[in-house]
Amino acid sequence: MLSRPSTAAVAEAEPSAGNDGPWVAIVAHAPAMGPPAAIVGGATSTFCASRSGGARTAFFDGVLYNREALAIELGAARPSLNTADLLLLAYERWKFDLVRHIKGIFAFVVVDPVERRFIAVRDALGAYPLFYAEAAGHLLFSTSIDAIREQPGVDRSVNRAALADHLCHRWPDPQETFFAAIRRVPPGHALESIGGTVTVTRYWDPAPADRAIDWIKGDELGQFDQLLDQAVARAMGDEATGIYLSGGLDSISVAAVAADQLRQSGRRPPIAMSLGFPGDCSEEAEQRSVAASLRLDHEFIPFEDASPPGQLLTSALEMTRTRPAPILNTWTPAYTVLAQRGKQRGVQVILSGAGGDEWLAVSPYLAADLLRAGDLKAFGQLAWGWRRSYNVPPPRVLRMLLWTYGGRPLASAFLDHVAPHAWKARRVRRVMGETPNWVAPDRALRTELNARIGRWLPSASPRTGFYFQDVRASLDHPLTSTELEEMFENGRRSALRFRHPYWDADIVDMLYRTPPHLLFAGGRAKSLVRGAMARRFPELGLDRQKKRAGTTFYRSVLMREIPGLWKQNRELTALSDLGVVNRTSAWSMVDRSIVPTFQQNLRRVWDLINLENWVRSHQ
């Protein structure tokens, strides 16, 4: 598990971040002969090249993992060749299929005016963002929404439907942003234009829906350790490394691999960086023990030092006002303080355990598939393992698996089979009925929301099963893109890089196709890392560790801070003027929610305040 991969598997050194700001590639909608494209701005990680007499042009931002092997394959192993040059050579040989020959984290654009064609590609899992908009007959591409909005001719209007759905906790369209004119290329997708006709298609898929799943077999599980080694090495590159170290299996496993690799190579070990959350979500004992066992310098900050009491949400609102999307991760202000401490100690790239919950764990929707198959033994093992892995009372586990994730999906599938059109209409009405009465008072907006539900409603009877449909959401759900984009923006603004080895495409390709019983081996979640980490840190009892949630502490933050914030933000003029909320009804909801004896909808109140501040700053 801890062996260092060959140098061929490690990315070329990525230039330092944040020197020149984000780039914008401006491409003629149907490129003709002559100069087809231009680039505005550009950070030092952006490579630009042109060939064929200046006709074909490429823009590349990111890291190419297989650069050396690709250069040899293309007969182009020349030191002067930058990544965009190499990309153009790959395009000339493979055209669109070049996307199947490159590995890395990136956003790139290739323009071919000879064939009146261009492609814009985002990496497999979306470590790099890629947005686009149309203006004056051109398409503008960038990793930055703000950079696109600043270009002449781009419509700066906010997206009313996205704002309203956000307040309903619905995110139906994977390509939309909070600006009506700006779209995203989803992770693992490419936008291609041929003769002016634009299509967006998925080019990377670990298990395409139109073919049988190529399940990983038990004797192939050994490759996981090698893939984790490789992913950590890729994430670190040649830069000074820090690690967001919690007390959970995901970040502990990343820290252990990184520490061993760096020591074996003679480089400085990573710096462990931890926030000390209070109360029953504290992981301080585990954090300090792992750092000591790995002999790592440990930057430990108590939460109240990173975010003084009563200040977390205020700081989050300050961030929201300057961001291209409302802040999703409310803990961001505290983690920003931690990141700056690491930067002061020379850290350039910060690793995390993000992605472990998505790919190492097992979706509870497996319950529906097991009940449909009549496999009660496996269902019992799932319930037993779930109880041993999560802090959930046994009666709730049974209710959750028997009905919420078991019986209810099966009942929906049966009704869909009996009366598909009527049942889909009923599902749309039910989802629309969950829209709060204070959202979308504008009749046209309500009609649009209803239509969006119908277009994006998940299948009631998925062909590959309920388990896979839920796992698929980790690839396709808009929140996945938004969260990764937020982390990328955090890095851009702090001149740091945030990397997540469990979001490495090769690891995901394997874990996506690993049968649930292998992920749940031994009756506990995350078995692929649990055993190794329990042996590595026997004093921590990781073989019995249950996932610890910060729900109680987060709720205490909302209870303490929301009433004061509401007094400062109750006008709701921005959202009201757009027809996104009805002020009178929203005031009534909030006033009920902040009563000390109730306080049940505080998360919705925070969403309302957060979105109001964002809209007010972006109109």
N, C-alpha and C positions, 0 to 999 in steps of 0.2 A: 504493500500500500504506500510506503513512504520512499520508494526509490525515485530518483530524479529522472524525468523523461529525457530523451535525446534532444540535443539542441535544435534539431530540425522541427521539433514539435512546438518550440517556443517562438512567440511572435517577435518580429523585428522591433527594435526599440521605438516606442511611440514618442513623438516630440512632446516637449513640455506644454502644458495646457494654458489657455487663457491669455495669450499674448496679443492677438490681433482681433479677437471677437469672431462671431459666427459669420459664415459665408452665405451667399445667396447665388445660386446658379440660375441664370435667366435663359430660357430655351424657347426658340420659335415653336409655336404650336405644331406646325407642319414644316420642319426645316427644309429649306431649299438650298441650292448650291450657294456657296459663299459663307462668310462667318456665321455659324449657326447658333452660337451661344457665347455668353459672357459670364464672368463671375465677379461678384461684388464682395469686398472684404475677404476674410479667410484667415482662420487660425493656422498656427504653424503645423498642425497635423493634416492640413488640407493639401493634397497634391493635384496639380492640374497638368494636362498634357494634350497635345494635338498631333495628328499624323495625317498622312495622305495629303500633303500640301496644305495643312492647316484645316482640312475639311472636317475630319472626325475629331471629336473632342471628348475628353473624360475629366470628371472631377471625382476625387476620392477622399473621404475623410474617415479615418479609423485605423484599424490594425488588421493586417492580413497574416493569418497564422501560417499558411502554407506558401508564403512568398518564395522561399528558397526552392521548394520542390516545383512550384509553378514556373519559376524562371527557367529551371533546367528543362522542364517539359516543353517549354516554348522556345528553347534555344536562345535565351536572352539573359544569361547570367553575367550581366555587366554592372559594375558598381555604380555607374552614372544613371542607371535606369530607376526612375522613381516608381511608386506604386501605380500612379495613373498611366504611365507609359506601359507598364506590364498589363494593366487592365485593357488597354487598347489592343495590345497584341492578342490577348485572350479573346476579345470581341471579334477581331478579324478572323480568328480560327473557328470560334464556336458560335458566334452571334449570340442570341438570347441564352443559349445553353451554357454560356460562361458562368451563369449563376450556380450551376451544378459542379463547377470545378474549383470554386474558391471557398475558403473557410476563414472566418474572422468575425470581428465586430465592426460594423461600418455603415455608412450611407454613401452611395455613389450614383453618378449619372453618366451615361455614355450617349453621345449625340452623333448620329450618322446622317448628314444631309443628303448624301448620295442616294441612299435608300429611303429618304424622307421618314426617318425612324429615330426614336430615342427610347432609352430605358432608364428608369430610376429605381434603385434597389435598396431595401433595408435588410439588415442582417437577420438571421434565422429567428432569433428570439427578441429582437428589439432593443439591444443594449444601446444602439445609436438611434435617435429619432430621425424621421424624415417626413417633412410636411411640404405641401404644395398649394399653390393658388394660381388663378388665371388673371392676367391683367394685360390689356392692349394686345391681344393676340399671342401672348407668350405665357408659358407656364414657369412659375418661379418655385425653386426647390431650396430647402434649407433644413438644417437640424434645429433651427430656431424659429418659432412662431413670431416672436418679436421682430426678428430681422425681416421676415416676409411682410409683416404689417407696415413696416417703415418704407417699403418700396412704393414709388409713385403708381397710382392707378389701382391699388389693392383696396377692395371694400373692407372697411374696418368694423362693420356691424357685428354685434354679438349674436350668438345663435340662441334664439328664444326657446326653441324646442329642447335643445340640450340643457339649458338652464332649468327648465321646468322638470324635465325627466331626472336631472341630478337631485332635485329636491324630493323626488319620489323614490330615490335610490334605484333608478332604472338607467341603464346605459346601453341603448339598443344598437347603435350604429358604430361599428368598429373603426370607420374611417373619419367620423366627424370630430371636430374640436369645438371649443366654446366660441369660435368665430365662424360666422355663416359661410364665409368665402374660403376658409382655410381648411384643408383636409389633411389626413395623415395617410401615409402608406403603412399598412399594418405590418407587424413583424412577420418575417418569412415571406413577404409579398414583393412583387415587382410591378411597377406601373410601366406599361409599354404603349407607345404611340406609333402607329404605322399609318402614314398618309393622313394624319390628323385624327384618326380614330383611337381613343384612349381606352385601355382595359387595365384592370388591376387583378392580378392572379397570384395565387399561392404557388411558390416554387419549392418550398421546403416543407416536408410533411413526414413525421416519423411513422405514421400509420394512416395512409390514405383511406378514405371511406369506401372507395370502390374496389378494394382488394382485401384478401384475408390478412389478419394481423399476424405479423411475423414475431410470435412470442419469444422472449428470451427464455432459454432453458436453464435449469438449475446448475448444470455444469459450466454455464457461461457467466455466472455471477462474479467470478474472479476478476473479470475485466473491469468491474466497477472501480476497484482500487486504483488500477492504472489510469482510468479515465478521470478520477478525482485528482490524482497526481498531476495529470496533464492540464486539467482545468485550472488548478491553483497556479501552476507555472505560467500558464498563459495570462492569468489575471495579474500576476505580479510583474511580468516582464523583467526589465532590468532596474526597476525603480525601488526606492526606499518604501517599505511596506508597513502599513498599520492594519489592524484587524479589529472590527467591531466585535468584541467578545461578550456575548451574553452567557447565561448558564445552560443553554440548550445544546442539544446534540449537533445541530447544523453548524453553528459558529465554532464550537469546540473542535469538530472534525476538520474544518478549514484551518483553524489555528495550528493544530497538530501537524498537518501536512506541510503547511507553509514554514513552520519552525524547523522541521527536519530538512526540508529542501534547502533552505537558506544556509543552515549550518553546514550541510554536506558540500555546498558550493563555496564555502568560505565567506559568504556575505553576512552582513549584519542581520541578526534575527529580527523578526517583525516586532513592532510595539503593540502590545495588547491595549485596547481602548474600550473602557466600559463605563456605562451609566449605572449608577446605583439606585434602582427604584426602591421605594419604601414598602413596608408592610408585607403582606402575604405574597406579593409579586417580586420580592427581593431575591436576587440570585448572587448576592455579593460573595457568599461562601464559595460557591462554585467558580465564580469569576477569579477570585484571588487564588484559589487552589490550582486551577488550570494554569494561570500565568506563572505561578511559582514552580509547578511541576515542569513546565516547558522552559523555565529560566528566561522568561520574557520580562523586559521592562513593562510596567503596568501603569497606564494613565487611567486612574479610577476617579470619577467625579460623582459625588452624591447628586441626586437629581435636583435637590433644592439649591445646589450651587450652580448647576448648569441653567436652571430655570427657577428663579426665586418664586416663592409661593405667591399665587395670584397673578403671575405674569405670563404663563405659558400661552394662553389663547390670545392675549394682547400681542405677544411677539409673533404668533402665527398669522394674525391679521396684518401685521406690518409686512410680512413676507407676501401674503396673498395679494396685496395691493400692487406689487411690482412683478408678479409672476404671470406667465402666459396662460395659466389655468389656476383655479382655486387650489390652495394647499390641501392635499389629501391626508398626508401623514402629520397628525397634530403634534407628534413628538419632534418634528424637524428642528424647531429652534434649539432644543436641548442638544440634539445630535450635532447641530452646527457648531455649538460651543466646543463639544468634544472633538470634532474634526479640526477646528482651529488649534486646539491644544496639540493634536498630533502634528499638524503642519509646522508649528513652532519648534517641534523636535525633529524636523527634517522629513516627515512622511510626505510622500508624493501620491501614493495610491492606497486606498483603503478597501480591504476585502470585507465581505459580510457573509452570513449564512443564508441570505435571502434566496428563496427558491426551494429550500429544503422541505417546507411544509407542502408545497405543491407537488414535488416529485418523489419524495421519500415516503410520504404517507399514503393512506388508502382512502379513497372517497367513500363516504357512508352510503352513497347510492348503489354500492355493490349489494346492499341488502335487497333491493328490488330485483336484481338479476338472480340472486340466490333463491329468493322466494318463488320467482317465476319458474325456476328450474326444479323447485321442490327439494333443494339441497339444504335440509334443515340442519344437518351436522355442520356444514360450513357456515351457515347463518349463526348457529350457536357459538362457533369459534370466533366469528366476527364480533358478536356482542361481548363475549368474554374478553377478547383482545382490546376492544374499544374501552371497556371499563378499566382495564389495567393500564391504558396509555393516556387517558384524559381524566381530568378531575370532574367527572359527571356522575351524579348518583345513579345507582343501578336502575331504579324505576324509570328515570328519564332516558337512560340509554335504550331500554326496551321500547318505550313509547316512540322514541325517535326512529329506531331502526324498523320497528314493526309498522309504523304508520307514516311518519314524515318522509322517510327515505325508502320505505318499502311498499306498504299497502297503497298509499295515495298515488304514487307514480303508476302502479299497476292498474289501479282503478281508472286513472286518466287514459292509459293506453287502451283499456278495454272499451271505454266510451268513444275513443277516437276511432277504433275499429268498427264499432256499431254505427256511429253517425258522425263521420269525420267533419263535415261542414258545420253541422249544428254544434258539435263539441268545441271546435276551434272558435266559433263565434262566442260561445259561452266562456271560454278561457279568456278571450280578449276583453269581454265585458267584466269578468272578475278582476283582471289586472287593472283595467281602467277604473273599476270601482274602488280600488285601493288608493287612488289618487286623492290626497287630502283635499278637503273642500276649499282650502285657501290657495291652492295652486291652480294656475291657468284659468282665471275668470274670463279671459277673452275667448269667445266662442270659436273663432278660427283656430286659435292655438289648441283648444281642447280637441277639435276635429283632427288636427295634425298629430297630436299625441296618440289618439286612438288608432290612426292609420299606421303610425310607427310601431305600435305594439303588434298589429297584425302582420307587418312585414318581418319582424325580427323574433317572433315567438318561437321558442325551441320546440322541436318535434315532441309530440306526446308519446310517440312510439319509435324511439331511435333505432335504426337498423343495427348498430353495433352495440346496443345495450345502454342502460342508464349509467353504468359506471363510466364507460368511455365517453359518453356525452358530457358528463361532469368534468372528467379529466381534460377533455378537449377545450373546455372553457379557459383553462390555464394558458392555452395557446391563443385563443380567439377573443377572449373577453376584452372589451375596451379598457376596463380598469387595469388589466395587466399592462397594456401599452402606457396608460397614463401614469401608473406608478413608476415604471422604468424611465419614462420621460422626466418625471419629477426628480428622480435621483440623478439623471444626467444633468439636469439644470442646476441642481445643488452643486455638482462638481464643477460645472462651467463657472458658476459665480464665486466659488471658493478657490479656483485654480487648483483643484484636486481631482483625482479620478476615483470613482467608486466602481468596484468590480465585484461580481457575484458568481463564484465558481459553479454553484448549483443551477445557474442559468446558462451554462455552457451547452452548446447545441449537441455535442457528442454525448455528454452525460444525459441530457434530456432524451435524446434518441433511444438510449438504452432503457432508462427508467420508465419512459412512456410505454414501452413494450414489455415491461417486466410484470408477470402475472401477480395479482394482488396477494395470493397466498405466500409468494416469495418475499414481497415487501413487508408482510405481516408475520414472518416466520417467528416461531417461538411465542406467539400470542401477544406480541407488542409491536407497535408501530415503529417505523424507521429501523428495522432490523439490520439493514445493510451497513449501518454505521454504529448501531447501539452496542453490539458485541465487542467490536474493536475498541471503541472508546471506553467501555466499561473495563476492559482489560488494561487499557492505557492509564486510566485514572480510577483505580479500584476503590479509593477512599470516598468517591462521590456517589456510589450506588447508581450509576447511570443505567445499569441493567434493569432497574426498577423505576426510573424517573418518569414522571408524568408531565405532560406539557403544562407549563405555568402561564396563565393569561394575566394581562394587566387590566382586566375589565373593571375590577373594583376600584383600583386607583384612578383609572380614567374617569369613571363615574364621579369619584370624589372631586376631581379637578373641575368637571362640568358643574357640579353642584355649588362649588365655591366661587367660580368665576363667571358663569353665565348671567346671573341676575344683574351684576354690575355692568357687564358688556351690553346687556339688553337696554339698559337705561340710556346708553350712549348711542345706540344703533336702532332705535325702535321706529324711526320714521319710514324706513323701507321705500324711499322715494324712487330709487333706481329700478328695483324690481317691479314696483307698482306701475311706474310710467311705461314699462315694457309690456304690461299685461301678464306678467309671469306670476304675480301673487295679488291676492285681494288683501289690502292692508287691514281692513276691519276684521276679517276672518282670521288673518295671521296673528293680529294682536290678541284676539280672544284665545287662540291656541297657545300662544306663548305665556300669556298671563295665567292660564290654567297650569301650564307645565312647570313654571318656576315657583309655584306654591310649595313651601317646605314639606308639607305632608303628602305631596304628589310626586312631582319631579320625575315623570315617566318618559317624557319626550324631549329630554334635554339635547340628545344628539341631533334631532331635527331643528331645534332652536339654534344650535351651533351652525348647522348647515345653512340655515337662513341668514344668520349674521355674516358668515364667511362669504356667501355668494353675493350678498348686498354690497359688501366692501369691495369685492372683486369687480362687480359690474360698475360701481360708482367710479372706480379708478381706470376703467377701460372704455368708457364711452367718449 
